[in-house]
């Protein structure tokens, strides 16, 4: 029997911020964890919704028409095609649910694009 | 802008155990929360994997060939078709990710089948 994945321990072991690690797959969706701090890039995902769940800390999802503040225990789903920019003033730890194969920088691409990696 | 869903507050408001509430949708997947306590029924889901993430407490996933013990922060995915029986000695609060339309009792059906409900 494979052991469960501890999200806190997995997060502790990720050296970089903004570098998601896949922790599970449900059908065609990946569950990923990431440590985030600072501002990310504006981007959208044309073919997938993206759930943000805050495991620890606080973060903001900037949207073109407002923003959503998330605290530990909060969930928000960015609908496909909606431009967003995650940011966190201090380190925040999150769980993401999105289609397998989704690039962290979406349509924006660029230097902050992280490789797809299992934990 | 719709506000985030607080999982702890949503869980506090569910009167029944073993009665999931949908808190979000990502493509064809539902994210659900549930309070569980005691033993559930043996069942499987032929057409969906099912992720169990423990928000608070401890639970066990009984499988035909062993069991998996999960604590707060742990994740385990039951592959489609695999018979399982969740149980918790004391109240445990979980987040589930599975295909939209999945019945909590899977192929077993019966009196513990809960209606599909949004939080």
gemmi code that builds the backbone of each chain (N, CA, C; Angstrom):
import gemmi

chains = {
    "A": [
        ("UNK", (0.859, -1.194, 0.000), (0.000, 0.000, 0.000), (0.890, 1.236, 0.000)),
        ("UNK", (0.690, 2.100, -0.957), (1.529, 3.309, -0.914), (1.060, 4.197, 0.245)),
        ("UNK", (1.987, 4.908, 0.869), (1.614, 5.740, 2.010), (0.921, 7.022, 1.535)),
        ("UNK", (0.186, 7.689, 2.418), (-0.408, 8.969, 2.032), (0.681, 10.013, 1.775)),
        ("UNK", (0.322, 11.038, 1.047), (1.226, 12.176, 0.834), (0.907, 13.221, 1.892)),
        ("UNK", (1.894, 13.593, 2.664), (1.714, 14.678, 3.632), (1.958, 16.002, 2.925)),
        ("UNK", (0.913, 16.820, 2.830), (1.104, 18.107, 2.153), (2.072, 19.004, 2.910)),
        ("UNK", (1.965, 19.106, 4.248), (2.936, 19.955, 4.954), (4.376, 19.510, 4.728)),
        ("UNK", (4.618, 18.190, 4.776), (6.002, 17.736, 4.600), (6.477, 17.943, 3.162)),
        ("UNK", (5.560, 17.726, 2.212), (5.914, 17.957, 0.809), (6.270, 19.426, 0.589)),
        ("UNK", (5.463, 20.306, 1.174), (5.720, 21.744, 1.023), (7.050, 22.143, 1.669)),
        ("UNK", (7.329, 21.567, 2.841), (8.606, 21.866, 3.516), (9.799, 21.539, 2.619)),
        ("UNK", (9.632, 20.538, 1.759), (10.768, 20.043, 0.972), (10.936, 20.747, -0.380)),
        ("UNK", (10.045, 21.686, -0.703), (10.180, 22.385, -1.997), (11.090, 23.593, -1.802)),
        ("UNK", (12.247, 23.614, -2.485), (13.174, 24.724, -2.266), (12.700, 26.051, -2.859)),
        ("UNK", (12.018, 25.982, -4.013), (11.679, 27.216, -4.724), (10.239, 27.639, -4.454)),
        ("UNK", (9.981, 28.949, -4.515), (8.596, 29.410, -4.551), (8.116, 29.362, -6.001)),
        ("UNK", (6.790, 29.402, -6.188), (6.154, 29.404, -7.516), (6.557, 28.192, -8.351)),
        ("UNK", (6.800, 27.071, -7.684), (7.224, 25.871, -8.401), (6.391, 24.686, -7.920)),
        ("UNK", (5.204, 24.526, -8.513), (4.256, 23.521, -8.021), (4.814, 22.096, -8.122)),
        ("UNK", (4.384, 21.273, -7.184), (4.679, 19.843, -7.246), (3.349, 19.087, -7.278)),
        ("UNK", (3.256, 18.108, -8.165), (2.040, 17.299, -8.266), (2.010, 16.311, -7.104)),
        ("UNK", (0.896, 16.248, -6.394), (0.765, 15.320, -5.265), (-0.294, 14.249, -5.512)),
        ("UNK", (-1.062, 14.382, -6.589), (-2.069, 13.367, -6.864), (-2.767, 13.631, -8.185)),
        ("UNK", (-3.366, 12.577, -8.715), (-4.143, 12.717, -9.951), (-5.521, 12.126, -9.753)),
        ("UNK", (-6.544, 12.847, -10.157), (-7.935, 12.385, -10.122), (-8.466, 12.512, -11.540)),
        ("UNK", (-8.603, 11.398, -12.212), (-9.020, 11.395, -13.617), (-8.044, 12.270, -14.398)),
        ("UNK", (-8.518, 13.317, -15.075), (-7.592, 14.151, -15.851), (-7.158, 15.404, -15.091)),
        ("UNK", (-7.367, 15.408, -13.790), (-6.968, 16.572, -12.989), (-5.738, 16.257, -12.144)),
        ("UNK", (-4.876, 17.237, -12.011), (-3.760, 17.131, -11.076), (-4.042, 17.960, -9.835)),
        ("UNK", (-3.639, 17.414, -8.693), (-3.604, 18.162, -7.447), (-2.142, 18.522, -7.226)),
        ("UNK", (-1.880, 19.794, -6.948), (-0.502, 20.272, -6.813), (-0.389, 21.130, -5.564)),
        ("UNK", (0.790, 21.172, -4.999), (1.043, 22.114, -3.903), (2.151, 23.067, -4.327)),
        ("UNK", (2.116, 24.264, -3.763), (3.161, 25.247, -4.064), (3.345, 26.187, -2.878)),
        ("UNK", (4.572, 26.647, -2.740), (4.880, 27.755, -1.819), (4.935, 29.019, -2.671)),
        ("UNK", (4.224, 30.038, -2.270), (4.250, 31.272, -3.066), (4.599, 32.449, -2.165)),
        ("UNK", (5.285, 33.417, -2.737), (5.603, 34.649, -2.008), (5.953, 35.709, -3.045)),
        ("UNK", (5.400, 36.907, -2.862), (5.609, 37.980, -3.833), (4.527, 37.945, -4.899)),
        ("UNK", (4.809, 38.622, -6.021), (3.836, 38.719, -7.115), (4.158, 37.709, -8.205)),
        ("UNK", (3.133, 37.076, -8.758), (3.348, 36.223, -9.926), (3.037, 37.045, -11.176)),
        ("UNK", (2.940, 36.390, -12.321), (2.644, 37.103, -13.574), (1.150, 36.996, -13.899)),
        ("UNK", (0.627, 38.000, -14.577), (-0.735, 37.917, -15.096), (-0.796, 36.811, -16.145)),
        ("UNK", (-1.811, 35.971, -16.037), (-1.964, 34.911, -17.036), (-3.375, 34.346, -16.951)),
        ("UNK", (-3.717, 33.511, -17.941), (-4.981, 32.776, -17.871), (-4.754, 31.389, -18.470)),
        ("UNK", (-5.708, 30.500, -18.221), (-5.656, 29.142, -18.760), (-6.905, 28.937, -19.606)),
        ("UNK", (-6.703, 28.831, -20.913), (-7.859, 28.791, -21.818), (-8.701, 27.530, -21.623)),
        ("UNK", (-8.073, 26.440, -21.210), (-8.807, 25.170, -21.233), (-8.979, 24.524, -19.867)),
        ("UNK", (-8.765, 25.287, -18.805), (-9.024, 24.678, -17.497), (-9.398, 25.711, -16.439)),
        ("UNK", (-10.353, 25.322, -15.596), (-10.588, 26.039, -14.354), (-9.426, 25.716, -13.418)),
        ("UNK", (-9.234, 26.540, -12.394), (-8.109, 26.323, -11.482), (-8.553, 26.672, -10.061)),
        ("UNK", (-8.550, 25.648, -9.190), (-8.941, 25.875, -7.797), (-7.712, 26.231, -6.968)),
        ("UNK", (-7.854, 27.259, -6.151), (-6.835, 27.646, -5.170), (-7.398, 27.374, -3.783)),
        ("UNK", (-6.683, 26.588, -3.005), (-7.065, 26.334, -1.611), (-5.849, 26.673, -0.749)),
        ("UNK", (-6.066, 27.521, 0.251), (-4.935, 27.959, 1.078), (-4.749, 27.006, 2.256)),
        ("UNK", (-3.601, 26.344, 2.269), (-3.247, 25.415, 3.347), (-2.727, 26.204, 4.554)),
        ("UNK", (-1.930, 27.220, 4.268), (-1.307, 27.998, 5.358), (-0.969, 29.381, 4.828)),
        ("UNK", (-1.271, 30.419, 5.607), (-0.932, 31.776, 5.198), (-2.110, 32.496, 4.560)),
        ("UNK", (-1.785, 33.527, 3.803), (-2.798, 34.342, 3.138), (-2.299, 34.722, 1.757)),
        ("UNK", (-3.230, 34.845, 0.824), (-2.846, 35.257, -0.526), (-3.965, 36.080, -1.146)),
        ("UNK", (-3.638, 36.725, -2.262), (-4.631, 37.490, -3.006), (-4.631, 37.016, -4.448)),
        ("UNK", (-5.814, 36.855, -4.993), (-5.947, 36.614, -6.431), (-6.384, 37.926, -7.058)),
        ("UNK", (-5.477, 38.566, -7.782), (-5.866, 39.770, -8.513), (-6.567, 39.345, -9.783)),
        ("UNK", (-7.678, 40.005, -10.069), (-8.421, 39.759, -11.296), (-8.555, 41.104, -11.996)),
        ("UNK", (-8.905, 41.122, -13.256), (-8.967, 42.399, -13.965), (-10.060, 43.305, -13.400)),
        ("UNK", (-11.064, 42.712, -12.773), (-12.159, 43.536, -12.246), (-12.285, 43.461, -10.730)),
        ("UNK", (-11.181, 43.186, -10.045), (-11.240, 43.173, -8.585), (-10.216, 42.216, -8.041)),
        ("UNK", (-10.370, 41.860, -6.777), (-9.451, 40.871, -6.223), (-10.151, 40.054, -5.156)),
        ("UNK", (-9.593, 38.889, -4.878), (-10.155, 37.978, -3.877), (-9.054, 37.679, -2.877)),
        ("UNK", (-9.343, 37.926, -1.612), (-8.365, 37.631, -0.570), (-8.693, 36.281, 0.065)),
        ("UNK", (-7.697, 35.450, 0.158), (-7.880, 34.095, 0.683), (-7.014, 33.882, 1.915)),
        ("UNK", (-7.620, 33.318, 2.938), (-6.890, 32.922, 4.144), (-6.850, 31.407, 4.255)),
        ("UNK", (-6.108, 30.904, 5.204), (-6.016, 29.456, 5.414), (-7.429, 28.871, 5.529)),
        ("UNK", (-7.689, 27.823, 4.766), (-8.999, 27.171, 4.792), (-9.940, 27.679, 3.719)),
        ("UNK", (-9.528, 28.732, 2.977), (-10.397, 29.302, 1.938), (-10.125, 28.668, 0.570)),
        ("UNK", (-11.187, 28.587, -0.215), (-11.132, 28.023, -1.570), (-11.748, 29.001, -2.555)),
        ("UNK", (-11.126, 29.134, -3.720), (-11.715, 29.941, -4.808), (-11.316, 29.317, -6.131)),
        ("UNK", (-12.244, 29.264, -7.056), (-11.959, 28.664, -8.357), (-11.904, 29.769, -9.416)),
        ("UNK", (-10.762, 29.877, -10.076), (-10.619, 30.806, -11.199), (-11.170, 30.105, -12.436)),
        ("UNK", (-12.236, 30.639, -13.029), (-12.789, 29.968, -14.212), (-11.816, 30.025, -15.394)),
        ("UNK", (-11.915, 29.051, -16.267), (-11.045, 29.032, -17.455), (-11.160, 30.354, -18.208)),
        ("UNK", (-10.043, 30.806, -18.733), (-10.042, 32.024, -19.545), (-9.981, 33.320, -18.765)),
        ("UNK", (-10.100, 33.247, -17.462), (-10.116, 34.478, -16.651), (-8.684, 34.849, -16.244)),
        ("UNK", (-8.279, 36.052, -16.605), (-6.932, 36.499, -16.259), (-6.810, 36.696, -14.754)),
        ("UNK", (-5.692, 36.246, -14.217), (-5.479, 36.382, -12.775), (-3.999, 36.514, -12.480)),
        ("UNK", (-3.731, 37.091, -11.313), (-2.349, 37.193, -10.849), (-2.341, 36.887, -9.361)),
        ("UNK", (-1.783, 35.745, -8.971), (-1.676, 35.435, -7.549), (-0.549, 36.255, -6.918)),
        ("UNK", (-0.749, 36.635, -5.686), (0.343, 37.277, -4.938), (0.182, 36.977, -3.457)),
        ("UNK", (1.305, 37.063, -2.746), (1.294, 36.818, -1.296), (2.368, 37.700, -0.684)),
        ("UNK", (1.979, 38.452, 0.325), (2.963, 39.356, 0.944), (4.020, 38.583, 1.713)),
        ("UNK", (3.545, 37.540, 2.396), (4.480, 36.634, 3.083), (4.253, 35.230, 2.517)),
        ("UNK", (5.144, 34.320, 2.842), (4.990, 32.980, 2.291), (3.603, 32.405, 2.566)),
        ("UNK", (3.019, 31.834, 1.535), (1.708, 31.210, 1.621), (1.830, 29.838, 0.966)),
        ("UNK", (1.100, 28.857, 1.499), (1.178, 27.488, 0.986), (-0.189, 27.065, 0.478)),
        ("UNK", (-0.203, 26.620, -0.758), (-1.490, 26.373, -1.411), (-1.574, 24.985, -2.045)),
        ("UNK", (-2.838, 24.558, -2.188), (-3.177, 23.358, -2.965), (-3.932, 23.830, -4.199)),
        ("UNK", (-3.539, 23.325, -5.360), (-4.180, 23.678, -6.626), (-4.845, 22.447, -7.224)),
        ("UNK", (-5.973, 22.645, -7.877), (-6.593, 21.560, -8.659), (-6.853, 22.116, -10.047)),
        ("UNK", (-6.325, 21.454, -11.060), (-6.462, 21.928, -12.440), (-6.207, 20.766, -13.389)),
        ("UNK", (-6.466, 20.962, -14.659), (-6.273, 19.895, -15.630), (-4.801, 19.486, -15.676)),
        ("UNK", (-4.529, 18.192, -15.750), (-3.154, 17.717, -15.904), (-2.548, 18.359, -17.144)),
        ("UNK", (-1.300, 18.745, -17.043), (-0.622, 19.366, -18.177), (-0.689, 20.876, -18.193)),
        ("UNK", (-1.374, 21.458, -17.201), (-1.494, 22.919, -17.154), (-0.166, 23.558, -16.765)),
        ("UNK", (0.220, 24.584, -17.516), (1.458, 25.308, -17.247), (1.169, 26.404, -16.225)),
        ("UNK", (2.072, 26.587, -15.254), (1.811, 27.560, -14.183), (1.622, 28.989, -14.701)),
        ("UNK", (2.303, 29.324, -15.794), (2.196, 30.676, -16.335), (1.136, 30.782, -17.436)),
        ("UNK", (0.416, 29.702, -17.690), (-0.689, 29.724, -18.648), (-0.282, 30.269, -19.998)),
        ("UNK", (-1.104, 31.202, -20.505), (-0.853, 31.783, -21.834), (0.333, 32.745, -21.835)),
        ("UNK", (0.773, 33.154, -20.644), (1.833, 34.173, -20.593), (3.202, 33.575, -20.899)),
        ("UNK", (3.442, 32.341, -20.445), (4.761, 31.728, -20.649), (5.843, 32.556, -19.977)),
        ("UNK", (7.053, 32.476, -20.502), (8.143, 33.306, -19.995), (8.988, 32.606, -18.951)),
        ("UNK", (9.911, 33.370, -18.355), (10.951, 32.782, -17.498), (10.431, 32.150, -16.209)),
        ("UNK", (9.217, 32.476, -15.815), (8.725, 31.916, -14.557), (7.943, 30.619, -14.780)),
        ("UNK", (7.962, 30.127, -15.988), (7.322, 28.846, -16.279), (8.093, 27.726, -15.584)),
        ("UNK", (7.374, 26.927, -14.797), (8.015, 25.832, -14.045), (7.764, 24.515, -14.760)),
        ("UNK", (8.711, 23.590, -14.712), (8.491, 22.270, -15.311), (7.416, 21.499, -14.534)),
        ("UNK", (6.768, 20.552, -15.211), (5.786, 19.700, -14.526), (6.546, 18.662, -13.706)),
        ("UNK", (6.329, 18.666, -12.407), (7.085, 17.763, -11.536), (6.216, 17.135, -10.467)),
        ("UNK", (6.354, 15.835, -10.309), (5.723, 15.169, -9.165), (6.546, 15.426, -7.909)),
        ("UNK", (5.855, 15.424, -6.766), (6.539, 15.624, -5.474), (7.439, 14.425, -5.206)),
    ],
    "B": [
        ("UNK", (-17.598, 40.349, -7.265), (-16.696, 39.209, -7.083), (-17.281, 38.290, -6.011)),
        ("UNK", (-17.474, 37.046, -6.336), (-18.005, 36.165, -5.285), (-16.922, 35.926, -4.235)),
        ("UNK", (-17.320, 35.800, -2.986), (-16.328, 35.615, -1.918), (-15.776, 34.193, -1.931)),
        ("UNK", (-14.612, 33.989, -1.321), (-14.095, 32.620, -1.216), (-15.002, 31.764, -0.336)),
        ("UNK", (-14.904, 30.458, -0.496), (-15.616, 29.516, 0.371), (-14.672, 29.131, 1.511)),
        ("UNK", (-15.104, 29.365, 2.732), (-14.313, 28.922, 3.881), (-14.665, 27.474, 4.180)),
        ("UNK", (-13.707, 26.577, 4.033), (-14.003, 25.174, 4.305), (-14.347, 24.950, 5.778)),
        ("UNK", (-13.586, 25.526, 6.724), (-13.960, 25.311, 8.132), (-15.380, 25.788, 8.443)),
        ("UNK", (-15.745, 26.970, 7.913), (-17.088, 27.463, 8.220), (-18.162, 26.616, 7.536)),
        ("UNK", (-17.875, 26.177, 6.318), (-18.824, 25.305, 5.612), (-19.021, 24.003, 6.383)),
        ("UNK", (-17.923, 23.443, 6.862), (-18.010, 22.187, 7.618), (-18.783, 22.383, 8.916)),
        ("UNK", (-18.546, 23.518, 9.589), (-19.275, 23.793, 10.833), (-20.783, 23.777, 10.619)),
        ("UNK", (-21.199, 24.162, 9.404), (-22.630, 24.338, 9.140), (-23.324, 23.073, 8.637)),
        ("UNK", (-22.587, 21.984, 8.442), (-23.228, 20.750, 7.963), (-23.741, 19.953, 9.160)),
        ("UNK", (-25.056, 19.749, 9.251), (-25.594, 19.067, 10.433), (-25.278, 17.572, 10.463)),
        ("UNK", (-25.267, 16.935, 9.286), (-25.132, 15.473, 9.244), (-23.691, 15.055, 8.960)),
        ("UNK", (-23.320, 13.873, 9.469), (-22.080, 13.264, 9.005), (-22.367, 12.479, 7.707)),
        ("UNK", (-21.318, 12.157, 6.975), (-21.402, 11.383, 5.715), (-22.338, 12.032, 4.700)),
        ("UNK", (-22.378, 13.358, 4.708), (-23.263, 14.073, 3.786), (-22.469, 15.196, 3.118)),
        ("UNK", (-21.774, 14.863, 2.039), (-20.863, 15.831, 1.412), (-21.599, 17.062, 0.877)),
        ("UNK", (-20.889, 18.178, 0.895), (-21.376, 19.397, 0.257), (-20.356, 19.818, -0.795)),
        ("UNK", (-20.854, 20.173, -1.958), (-19.969, 20.634, -3.038), (-19.534, 22.067, -2.727)),
        ("UNK", (-18.227, 22.303, -2.794), (-17.708, 23.652, -2.537), (-17.078, 24.275, -3.782)),
        ("UNK", (-16.911, 23.505, -4.841), (-16.332, 24.080, -6.048), (-16.336, 23.078, -7.182)),
        ("UNK", (-16.204, 23.601, -8.406), (-16.115, 22.730, -9.579), (-14.908, 23.135, -10.410)),
        ("UNK", (-14.121, 22.164, -10.815), (-12.976, 22.377, -11.700), (-13.186, 21.465, -12.897)),
        ("UNK", (-13.560, 22.045, -14.016), (-13.869, 21.256, -15.212), (-14.966, 20.250, -14.849)),
        ("UNK", (-14.720, 18.970, -15.000), (-15.772, 18.001, -14.681), (-15.598, 17.389, -13.291)),
        ("UNK", (-14.795, 18.014, -12.465), (-14.581, 17.503, -11.106), (-15.289, 18.380, -10.077)),
        ("UNK", (-15.813, 17.742, -9.058), (-16.348, 18.472, -7.912), (-15.385, 18.379, -6.745)),
        ("UNK", (-15.266, 19.477, -6.027), (-14.582, 19.505, -4.735), (-15.683, 19.525, -3.687)),
        ("UNK", (-15.585, 18.630, -2.718), (-16.640, 18.491, -1.713), (-16.019, 18.424, -0.331)),
        ("UNK", (-16.754, 18.851, 0.671), (-16.312, 18.656, 2.052), (-17.326, 17.791, 2.788)),
        ("UNK", (-16.840, 17.069, 3.780), (-17.744, 16.236, 4.579), (-17.183, 16.074, 5.986)),
        ("UNK", (-18.107, 15.933, 6.919), (-17.772, 15.518, 8.283), (-18.056, 14.020, 8.347)),
        ("UNK", (-17.095, 13.266, 8.818), (-17.320, 11.826, 8.905), (-17.021, 11.339, 10.322)),
        ("UNK", (-17.737, 10.322, 10.726), (-17.489, 9.704, 12.032), (-18.135, 8.319, 12.024)),
        ("UNK", (-17.399, 7.339, 12.483), (-17.901, 5.964, 12.459), (-17.486, 5.269, 11.167)),
        ("UNK", (-18.166, 4.182, 10.846), (-17.836, 3.392, 9.662), (-18.792, 3.721, 8.527)),
        ("UNK", (-18.269, 3.828, 7.312), (-19.136, 3.976, 6.148), (-19.354, 2.585, 5.530)),
        ("UNK", (-19.920, 2.544, 4.338), (-20.162, 1.257, 3.670), (-19.044, 0.962, 2.666)),
        ("UNK", (-18.781, -0.310, 2.450), (-17.873, -0.712, 1.384), (-18.489, -0.335, 0.047)),
        ("UNK", (-17.683, 0.296, -0.807), (-18.180, 0.650, -2.138), (-16.998, 0.963, -3.050)),
        ("UNK", (-17.308, 1.118, -4.340), (-16.295, 1.587, -5.285), (-16.986, 2.486, -6.300)),
        ("UNK", (-16.163, 3.227, -7.051), (-16.675, 4.106, -8.101), (-16.037, 3.659, -9.409)),
        ("UNK", (-16.853, 3.108, -10.295), (-16.300, 2.506, -11.513), (-15.674, 3.547, -12.439)),
        ("UNK", (-16.182, 4.769, -12.403), (-15.737, 5.728, -13.426), (-15.017, 6.950, -12.874)),
        ("UNK", (-14.578, 6.881, -11.622), (-13.812, 8.036, -11.127), (-12.832, 7.651, -10.030)),
        ("UNK", (-11.652, 8.273, -10.090), (-10.742, 8.271, -8.954), (-11.347, 9.192, -7.895)),
        ("UNK", (-10.888, 9.061, -6.656), (-11.454, 9.878, -5.578), (-10.330, 10.249, -4.615)),
        ("UNK", (-10.061, 11.549, -4.521), (-9.022, 12.028, -3.600), (-9.630, 12.330, -2.242)),
        ("UNK", (-8.969, 11.860, -1.192), (-9.312, 12.180, 0.191), (-8.192, 13.040, 0.766)),
        ("UNK", (-8.543, 14.227, 1.253), (-7.575, 15.101, 1.921), (-8.159, 15.425, 3.297)),
        ("UNK", (-7.370, 15.190, 4.339), (-7.882, 15.415, 5.692), (-7.619, 16.851, 6.137)),
        ("UNK", (-8.700, 17.590, 6.349), (-8.614, 18.976, 6.807), (-8.372, 19.006, 8.317)),
        ("UNK", (-9.043, 18.113, 9.026), (-8.933, 18.103, 10.493), (-9.286, 16.707, 10.996)),
        ("UNK", (-8.496, 16.206, 11.934), (-8.787, 14.898, 12.512), (-7.972, 13.787, 11.857)),
        ("UNK", (-8.471, 12.571, 12.002), (-7.791, 11.396, 11.471), (-8.837, 10.431, 10.927)),
        ("UNK", (-8.477, 9.710, 9.884), (-9.391, 8.722, 9.314), (-8.592, 7.550, 8.764)),
        ("UNK", (-9.330, 6.486, 8.476), (-8.722, 5.311, 7.861), (-9.489, 4.973, 6.591)),
        ("UNK", (-8.751, 4.649, 5.549), (-9.365, 4.095, 4.348), (-9.102, 2.609, 4.367)),
        ("UNK", (-10.136, 1.826, 4.617), (-9.985, 0.374, 4.527), (-10.054, -0.011, 3.064)),
        ("UNK", (-9.135, -0.888, 2.670), (-9.119, -1.426, 1.308), (-9.146, -2.938, 1.447)),
        ("UNK", (-9.445, -3.643, 0.377), (-9.551, -5.098, 0.494), (-8.214, -5.734, 0.837)),
        ("UNK", (-7.126, -5.053, 0.503), (-5.808, -5.639, 0.771), (-4.971, -4.823, 1.750)),
        ("UNK", (-5.635, -4.087, 2.620), (-4.883, -3.323, 3.613), (-5.644, -2.075, 4.015)),
        ("UNK", (-4.967, -1.150, 4.652), (-5.625, 0.099, 4.986), (-4.623, 1.234, 4.980)),
        ("UNK", (-5.144, 2.444, 4.842), (-4.309, 3.641, 4.814), (-4.811, 4.571, 5.903)),
        ("UNK", (-3.912, 4.978, 6.789), (-4.295, 5.900, 7.848), (-3.905, 7.309, 7.452)),
        ("UNK", (-4.851, 8.215, 7.558), (-4.633, 9.601, 7.143), (-4.814, 10.542, 8.327)),
        ("UNK", (-3.873, 11.456, 8.459), (-3.980, 12.514, 9.471), (-4.191, 13.858, 8.791)),
        ("UNK", (-4.444, 14.880, 9.568), (-4.630, 16.224, 9.005), (-3.446, 16.569, 8.102)),
        ("UNK", (-3.740, 17.031, 6.905), (-2.693, 17.395, 5.949), (-2.321, 16.275, 4.997)),
        ("UNK", (-2.883, 15.073, 5.202), (-2.551, 13.929, 4.342), (-3.543, 13.796, 3.185)),
        ("UNK", (-3.020, 13.311, 2.069), (-3.804, 13.095, 0.849), (-3.607, 11.672, 0.361)),
        ("UNK", (-4.675, 11.049, -0.091), (-4.577, 9.725, -0.729), (-5.660, 9.625, -1.786)),
        ("UNK", (-5.313, 9.068, -2.922), (-6.281, 8.943, -4.018), (-6.679, 7.480, -4.173)),
        ("UNK", (-7.964, 7.205, -4.034), (-8.497, 5.866, -4.292), (-8.717, 5.748, -5.790)),
        ("UNK", (-8.011, 4.829, -6.453), (-8.197, 4.705, -7.904), (-9.604, 4.188, -8.231)),
        ("UNK", (-10.075, 4.539, -9.405), (-11.409, 4.076, -9.832), (-11.490, 2.551, -9.734)),
        ("UNK", (-12.634, 2.078, -9.332), (-12.842, 0.637, -9.287), (-12.330, -0.052, -8.041)),
        ("UNK", (-11.612, 0.673, -7.206), (-11.033, 0.046, -6.005), (-12.014, 0.153, -4.839)),
        ("UNK", (-12.360, -1.001, -4.288), (-13.290, -1.009, -3.155), (-12.637, -0.382, -1.928)),
        ("UNK", (-13.402, 0.444, -1.243), (-12.857, 1.112, -0.049), (-13.979, 1.361, 0.950)),
        ("UNK", (-13.573, 1.504, 2.194), (-14.520, 1.862, 3.247), (-13.850, 2.881, 4.150)),
        ("UNK", (-14.322, 4.133, 4.099), (-13.770, 5.144, 4.997), (-14.321, 4.942, 6.414)),
        ("UNK", (-13.484, 5.218, 7.400), (-13.980, 5.219, 8.775), (-13.172, 6.205, 9.614)),
        ("UNK", (-13.789, 6.670, 10.680), (-13.113, 7.621, 11.580), (-13.609, 7.346, 12.989)),
        ("UNK", (-12.679, 7.156, 13.917), (-13.100, 6.857, 15.297), (-13.750, 8.064, 15.949)),
        ("UNK", (-13.163, 9.229, 15.671), (-13.766, 10.479, 16.134), (-14.051, 11.330, 14.911)),
        ("UNK", (-14.804, 12.412, 15.095), (-15.129, 13.237, 13.935), (-13.885, 13.655, 13.163)),
        ("UNK", (-13.968, 13.539, 11.858), (-12.880, 13.912, 10.961), (-13.500, 14.752, 9.846)),
        ("UNK", (-12.752, 15.749, 9.380), (-13.273, 16.653, 8.347), (-12.402, 16.538, 7.105)),
        ("UNK", (-13.044, 16.283, 5.994), (-12.281, 15.968, 4.784), (-12.715, 16.802, 3.582)),
        ("UNK", (-11.771, 16.909, 2.642), (-12.026, 17.473, 1.317), (-11.895, 16.333, 0.317)),
        ("UNK", (-12.874, 16.219, -0.575), (-12.879, 15.177, -1.601), (-12.770, 15.814, -2.978)),
        ("UNK", (-12.088, 15.158, -3.888), (-12.091, 15.572, -5.293), (-12.449, 14.348, -6.117)),
        ("UNK", (-13.501, 14.472, -6.921), (-13.981, 13.337, -7.715), (-14.835, 13.871, -8.860)),
        ("UNK", (-15.180, 13.004, -9.787), (-15.981, 13.447, -10.927), (-17.338, 13.969, -10.451)),
        ("UNK", (-17.786, 15.060, -11.055), (-19.119, 15.587, -10.753), (-20.148, 14.494, -11.006)),
        ("UNK", (-21.125, 14.400, -10.123), (-22.171, 13.398, -10.284), (-21.902, 12.103, -9.546)),
        ("UNK", (-20.733, 12.039, -8.864), (-20.401, 10.803, -8.144), (-21.267, 10.659, -6.897)),
        ("UNK", (-21.811, 9.471, -6.729), (-22.642, 9.163, -5.564), (-21.738, 8.718, -4.411)),
        ("UNK", (-22.021, 9.195, -3.197), (-21.134, 8.884, -2.061), (-21.023, 7.386, -1.783)),
        ("UNK", (-22.077, 6.645, -2.045), (-22.055, 5.206, -1.791), (-21.651, 4.392, -3.029)),
        ("UNK", (-21.310, 5.072, -4.113), (-20.814, 4.399, -5.321), (-21.746, 3.304, -5.799)),
        ("UNK", (-21.150, 2.142, -6.071), (-21.914, 1.011, -6.605), (-22.791, 0.356, -5.546)),
        ("UNK", (-22.558, 0.686, -4.259), (-23.292, 0.014, -3.185), (-24.709, 0.565, -3.037)),
        ("UNK", (-24.866, 1.882, -3.245), (-26.192, 2.486, -3.061), (-26.691, 2.277, -1.645)),
        ("UNK", (-28.023, 2.252, -1.483), (-28.581, 1.979, -0.163), (-28.912, 3.230, 0.625)),
        ("UNK", (-29.299, 3.019, 1.889), (-29.863, 4.101, 2.694), (-28.889, 5.225, 3.030)),
        ("UNK", (-27.611, 4.981, 2.901), (-26.653, 6.032, 3.258), (-26.274, 6.895, 2.053)),
        ("UNK", (-26.978, 6.688, 0.948), (-26.739, 7.526, -0.221), (-27.232, 8.942, 0.068)),
        ("UNK", (-26.339, 9.918, -0.145), (-26.684, 11.316, 0.141), (-26.994, 12.032, -1.176)),
        ("UNK", (-27.923, 12.984, -1.143), (-28.211, 13.749, -2.358), (-27.023, 14.639, -2.724)),
        ("UNK", (-26.939, 15.003, -4.008), (-25.890, 15.931, -4.433), (-26.312, 17.342, -4.014)),
        ("UNK", (-25.478, 17.986, -3.201), (-25.844, 19.293, -2.682), (-24.659, 20.249, -2.682)),
        ("UNK", (-24.877, 21.457, -3.134), (-23.880, 22.513, -2.990), (-23.944, 23.063, -1.574)),
        ("UNK", (-22.810, 23.556, -1.099), (-22.749, 24.150, 0.253), (-23.559, 25.433, 0.271)),
    ],
}
model = gemmi.Model(1)
for chain_id, residues in chains.items():
    chain = gemmi.Chain(chain_id)
    for i, (resn, *xyz) in enumerate(residues, 1):
        res = gemmi.Residue()
        res.name, res.seqid = resn, gemmi.SeqId(i, " ")
        for name, pos in zip(("N", "CA", "C"), xyz):
            atom = gemmi.Atom()
            atom.name, atom.element = name, gemmi.Element(name[0])
            atom.pos, atom.b_iso = gemmi.Position(*pos), 0.0
            res.add_atom(atom)
        chain.add_residue(res)
    model.add_chain(chain)
structure = gemmi.Structure()
structure.add_model(model)
structure.setup_entities()
